[in-house]
Amino acid sequence: MDAVLSIRDLAVEFKTDTGLTRALVDVGFDVPRGEVTAIVGESGSGKSVTANCIMRLIQPPGRIVAGTIEFAPERALSSEGQAPRAPRLRAPPFDIVSLPNRDPRLQELHGGLISMVFQEPMTALSPVYTVGNQVAEAILCHRDVSRRQAWRESAEMLERVGLDDIERRMRMYPFEFSGGMRQRVVIAMALVCHPEVLICDEPTTALDVTIQAEILTLIKDLQRDLGNSVIFITHDLGVVAQIADQVVVMYQGRVLEIGTVRQVLKDPVHPYTRGLLAAIPGLAPKGQPLATIGSVVGDADIETPHPLRRLADGRQVSMPQDSRG
């Protein structure tokens, strides 16, 4: 498999009033180039912390205490750390975790080679700058182009994500847009520099069902057209079925199962994955209680850490050596 990101033995801890808390424990998985990888799990499972590690956004009192995140960009970096728009020879892989804080590659990572779309677009947009200026600024931060060219490319990307009357929209402020339109703007900002990896951290949670479906279709269509890799973080397995190629299941800061979307959703092996699927609200008979993860897991031990084992069908599952699930 050609992996754009290879995460190995990643561990993160946060200093709290009661001591140190491990948010990630020996997390490891690959992100295939040109595919959508969904990271699923309940709240607090470590999904967003993993994404923030990839972006090098972990701040005190948190810190990465172990592990590597090897990034293999398709296009080479210049000596100043800026990636040219036209691909050259493939750049040698490097470890994101070990980059010094002032390394020029970090600036290019943030929005250039790797971009992130957050759950709430208003946290990513300034209320005092127009939408056009904010999208154009993303280009100017990473490429040596004129403001006129940046404005033109911003207009093209905003049109590509589904906005109309572009010239008028670009002179409007974020508060003048609906929630769905703001999310389209944030997606345009994330993609305008043609990143190789797009991280989407629950980008549709705050939207109604109709707009959610439109945004999911937009992300999938843009991924197919641009050929980039997408890491999609969600707790909604219905979204996973719609958008993902690969699924990573997390629980309490650990990876429990990795497989194709069909393997994980149709034939889950780990007891926790089975419980997660069984707890999805469905058309149960009247009066039948909603299944919980605990009721499905039963006596199975999902708390004890086990290494990931590769099974015959290619998936990886955290389990004891003598167990098949």
C-alpha positions in Angstrom: 0.0 0.0 0.0 1.2 3.5 -0.9 0.8 5.4 2.4 0.9 9.2 2.5 1.0 9.0 6.3 2.3 6.2 8.5 1.6 6.6 12.3 3.5 4.3 14.6 3.4 3.9 18.4 1.9 7.4 18.9 1.4 8.4 22.6 0.1 11.7 24.0 -0.4 12.7 27.6 -2.0 15.7 29.3 -1.0 17.2 32.6 -4.0 17.7 34.8 -4.7 18.6 38.5 -4.8 14.9 39.4 -1.7 13.9 37.5 -0.8 12.7 33.9 -3.6 11.4 31.6 -2.7 9.4 28.6 -4.9 10.5 25.7 -3.3 8.2 23.1 -1.6 4.9 23.7 0.5 3.2 21.0 -1.7 4.5 18.2 -0.7 3.2 14.8 -2.2 3.1 11.3 -1.5 4.0 7.7 -3.4 6.6 5.6 -3.5 5.3 2.0 -2.7 7.8 -0.7 -5.8 9.0 -2.6 -8.3 7.4 -0.3 -10.7 8.4 2.5 -9.8 7.0 5.9 -12.5 7.4 8.6 -11.6 7.5 12.3 -14.6 6.5 14.4 -15.3 6.1 18.0 -17.2 7.6 20.9 -16.4 11.0 22.4 -13.1 10.9 24.2 -11.6 8.0 22.2 -8.7 10.1 20.9 -9.9 10.9 17.3 -9.3 14.6 17.4 -6.1 14.3 19.4 -4.8 12.1 16.7 -5.7 14.7 14.1 -4.1 17.4 16.1 -0.9 15.4 16.4 -0.7 15.1 12.6 -1.1 18.9 12.3 1.4 19.4 15.2 -1.3 21.4 17.1 -0.9 19.7 20.5 -0.2 22.5 23.0 0.7 22.5 26.7 -0.4 21.0 29.0 -0.5 18.3 26.4 2.5 16.8 24.7 3.5 14.0 22.3 5.6 11.6 24.4 6.4 8.8 21.9 5.9 7.7 18.4 6.4 8.9 14.8 4.2 10.3 12.1 6.0 9.7 8.8 4.7 11.9 6.0 5.6 11.1 2.4 4.5 14.1 0.3 4.0 13.7 -3.4 5.7 17.0 -4.3 9.1 18.2 -3.1 9.6 21.1 -0.8 11.8 24.0 -1.8 14.7 25.1 0.4 12.4 27.7 2.0 9.9 25.1 2.9 7.3 26.1 0.3 5.8 23.4 -1.9 5.6 24.3 -5.6 2.2 23.8 -7.2 3.5 21.7 -10.0 4.8 18.3 -8.7 8.5 17.6 -8.9 10.2 14.4 -7.9 8.6 12.9 -4.8 10.1 14.3 -1.6 11.7 12.0 0.9 9.5 11.0 3.8 10.0 12.9 7.1 8.8 12.5 10.7 6.3 15.3 11.6 6.7 14.7 15.3 10.5 15.3 15.3 10.4 18.6 13.3 11.8 21.5 15.3 9.3 24.2 16.1 11.0 26.7 13.7 11.4 24.3 10.9 10.0 25.9 7.7 8.3 22.6 6.8 5.9 23.2 9.6 4.5 26.3 8.0 4.0 24.4 4.8 2.3 21.6 6.6 -0.3 23.9 8.2 -2.7 24.5 5.3 -0.2 23.8 2.5 0.5 20.1 2.4 -2.0 19.2 5.1 -5.2 21.1 5.8 -7.9 20.7 8.4 -11.7 21.4 8.4 -13.1 21.9 11.9 -16.5 21.1 13.2 -17.6 24.7 13.8 -16.6 27.0 10.8 -16.9 30.2 12.8 -13.9 29.1 14.9 -11.8 29.0 11.6 -13.1 32.2 10.1 -12.4 35.8 11.3 -15.6 37.9 11.7 -13.8 41.1 10.7 -12.4 40.1 7.3 -14.3 39.3 4.2 -14.6 35.7 2.9 -12.6 36.6 -0.2 -9.7 38.0 1.8 -9.5 35.0 4.1 -9.4 32.5 1.3 -6.9 34.6 -0.6 -4.7 34.9 2.5 -4.4 31.1 2.6 -2.8 31.2 -0.8 -0.5 34.2 0.0 0.8 32.5 3.1 2.1 29.5 1.1 2.8 30.7 -2.4 4.7 33.6 -4.0 1.8 35.0 -6.1 0.2 38.4 -6.6 -2.9 39.3 -4.6 -4.8 39.6 -7.9 -3.9 36.0 -8.8 -4.7 34.8 -5.2 -8.1 36.5 -5.5 -8.8 34.9 -8.9 -7.9 31.4 -7.6 -10.0 32.0 -4.5 -13.0 32.8 -6.7 -12.4 29.6 -8.7 -12.3 27.4 -5.5 -15.3 29.1 -4.0 -17.3 28.4 -7.2 -16.0 24.8 -7.1 -17.4 24.2 -3.6 -20.8 25.4 -4.7 -21.2 29.1 -4.0 -22.9 31.3 -6.5 -22.7 35.0 -7.3 -19.0 34.7 -6.4 -17.8 38.3 -6.7 -20.6 39.5 -4.3 -20.0 36.6 -1.9 -16.3 37.2 -1.7 -17.0 40.7 -0.3 -19.3 39.4 2.4 -18.5 38.6 6.0 -18.8 35.1 7.6 -21.8 36.2 9.7 -23.8 36.9 6.5 -23.6 33.2 5.5 -25.6 30.3 6.6 -23.9 27.4 8.5 -23.7 25.3 5.4 -22.3 28.1 3.3 -19.7 28.9 6.0 -18.6 25.2 6.0 -18.2 25.4 2.2 -16.0 28.5 2.6 -13.8 26.6 5.2 -13.5 23.7 2.8 -12.5 26.1 0.0 -9.8 27.6 2.3 -8.5 24.1 3.2 -8.3 23.0 -0.5 -7.2 26.2 -2.2 -3.5 25.3 -1.8 -4.1 21.8 -3.1 -3.0 19.9 0.1 -2.1 16.3 -0.2 -4.0 15.4 3.0 -7.3 16.9 4.1 -8.4 16.3 7.7 -12.1 16.7 8.4 -12.9 16.8 12.1 -16.7 16.1 12.3 -17.4 18.8 9.7 -21.1 18.1 9.4 -22.2 17.6 13.1 -23.6 21.1 13.5 -25.5 21.0 10.2 -29.0 19.7 9.5 -29.5 16.4 7.7 -30.0 17.9 4.2 -27.0 20.2 4.3 -25.0 17.4 5.9 -25.6 15.2 2.9 -24.6 18.0 0.5 -21.3 18.6 2.3 -20.5 14.9 2.4 -21.1 14.7 -1.3 -19.0 17.8 -1.9 -16.0 16.4 0.1 -16.2 13.1 -1.7 -16.5 14.7 -5.1 -13.6 17.0 -4.5 -11.4 14.2 -3.1 -12.1 12.2 -6.3 -11.4 15.2 -8.6 -8.2 16.4 -6.7 -6.9 13.0 -5.9 -5.9 13.9 -2.3 -6.1 11.8 0.8 -8.8 12.5 3.4 -8.9 11.7 7.1 -12.6 11.9 8.1 -13.3 12.0 11.9 -16.8 11.1 13.0 -18.9 9.2 15.4 -21.7 8.7 12.8 -21.3 5.3 11.2 -23.9 6.2 8.6 -21.5 8.9 7.4 -18.7 6.3 7.3 -20.6 4.0 5.0 -21.2 6.9 2.7 -17.7 8.4 2.4 -14.9 6.0 3.6 -12.6 3.5 2.0 -10.8 2.5 5.2 -12.0 2.6 8.8 -10.0 3.0 12.0 -11.9 2.2 15.2 -10.7 3.9 18.4 -11.5 3.5 22.0 -9.9 5.1 25.1 -7.0 6.4 23.1 -6.2 3.0 21.4 -6.8 1.6 17.9 -9.0 -1.5 18.1 -9.7 -2.4 14.5 -8.6 -1.3 11.0 -10.1 -2.5 7.8 -12.0 -1.6 4.7 -15.4 0.0 5.1 -17.1 -3.3 4.0 -15.0 -5.4 6.5 -15.7 -3.2 9.5 -19.3 -2.4 8.8 -20.4 -5.8 7.5 -18.3 -8.2 9.4 -16.7 -6.5 12.5 -14.3 -8.7 14.5 -13.6 -6.7 17.7 -16.3 -6.9 20.3 -16.3 -3.1 20.7 -16.8 -2.6 17.0 -19.8 -4.9 17.1 -21.2 -3.0 20.0 -20.7 0.3 18.3 -22.6 -1.0 15.2 -25.4 -2.6 17.4 -26.0 0.7 19.2 -27.0 2.6 16.0 -30.7 3.5 16.3 -32.7 1.6 13.8 -36.2 0.4 13.0 -36.5 -1.8 16.1 -39.9 -3.3 17.0 -42.0 -1.2 19.2 -41.1 -1.5 22.9 -37.7 -3.0 22.3 -35.0 -1.1 24.2 -32.1 0.5 22.3 -29.0 -1.7 22.4 -26.0 -0.3 24.2 -22.4 -1.1 23.6 -22.1 -2.7 27.0 -25.0 -5.0 26.4 -23.5 -6.3 23.1 -19.9 -6.6 24.4 -21.1 -8.6 27.5 -18.2 -10.3 29.3 -15.6 -9.5 26.5 -12.6 -7.7 27.8 -12.2 -4.5 25.8 -10.2 -2.6 28.5 -7.0 -4.7 28.4 -4.6 -3.3 25.7 -3.5 -5.9 23.0 -1.3 -5.4 20.0 -2.8 -5.1 16.6 -2.8 -8.4 14.7 -3.2 -8.7 10.9 -5.8 -11.3 10.0 -6.0 -13.4 6.9 -8.4 -10.9 5.2 -5.9 -8.1 5.7 -7.6 -6.2 8.4 -5.9 -5.5 11.8 -7.5 -6.2 15.1 -6.4 -5.6 18.7 -6.7 -9.0 20.3 -4.9 -11.7 22.3 -2.6 -14.0 20.2 -4.9 -17.0 20.5 -8.2 -15.2 19.7 -10.0 -14.7 16.4 -13.0 -12.7 17.9 
